[in-house]
Amino acid sequence: MTRHSGAAEPSRPPPDRPIPVRTAPHIPSEGIETEGRIQAALEKGKDISESLADILRQSSLADDEESHLHGLLSLAEDLRNYQPPVEVTIGFVGDTGVG
């Protein structure tokens, strides 16, 4: 009797059967709706920041770097120009050790 030691070989389907295929999970419509609401809120926030910056610029304190109003104006302009980070997700699916 011969014993083999070491890591087990990954299971493979018999050659006469096709390899099973897994499909990507379905993205629920709630996720797409949430994404749209987030984009709409972001655009509304940018509009508010732009209006606020326009009003703050009218003050004589807007150019005084030591003024709190100058800091608020700078923050409003930063918020108006905010760009959300771009995210990319890549997934690899398969049995461990197969390829």
N, C-alpha and C positions, 0 to 999 in steps of 0.2 A: 504494500500500500504506500503510495506516494502522497506527501502533503506539500502543498504550496503555501508559502507565506507571503505577505505583502499586501498592497492595496488591492481592493476588489476592482475588477473591470467594470466600467459603466454598462448598464443594461442597454441592449440594442434590440430592436424588434427583429423578428425573423425576416430573412430576405424576401419572402413571398408576401409580406404584409407592408402596406405603405406606412411611412413615418407619420405619426399623428401631428397635426398642425394646431397650434394654439392661436387664437385670435386676440387682438388687443381688446382691453376692456372698453365697454361703452362709456362715453362721457355723458353723464346725465345733463339734461337740458337746464337744470337748476344752476350748474356750474357756468354755463354759457350766459344765462341771465344775470348771474352775480357779476361776471366779468363786465357785462354791459353797464350794470349799475355802478360799478367801480369807476369805469371810464367816464360815465356821465357826471359822477360826483367830482372826479378830478378836474374835468372841464369847468364845472360850476365854481370850484374852488379857485381855479386860475382866473376866471372872470371876476370874482370877488376881489382877489388880490390885485388885479389890474385896476379896478375901480378905486380901491383903497390907495394904491400908489399914485393914481392921478390926483386924488384929493390931497394927499400928503405933500405932493410936489408944489402945491399952491402956497404952502406956508413959507414964511421967510426963514424959518428954522431948518428947512429941508437941507440947506447947504452947510449948516453948522455941524461939523463932525462930532462935536461934543454934546450935541443935543440928543435927547432920547427919541425925538421925532425923526432924526436922521437915521437912527438905528431901525426904527419901525419901517421907514421907507425902504431901507436896504432889504429888510426881511420880506416885505411885500413884493419887491421886485424879484427876489430869489424864488419865492413861492409861485409867482406868475410864470417864471421860466423853468419850473420843475419838470424834469423828464423822468418817468419811472424807469427802473432798471429793466433790461431785457433779459428774460430767463428762457433757457432752452433745456429741456429734459430729454435725455437719450436713454433708452432702456435696452438691455440685452437679455433675451429670454432663451433659456435652453437648459438641458441637463448638464450638471457639473462634469467636467472632464471630457465631454464629447468633442469639442472642437475648438 
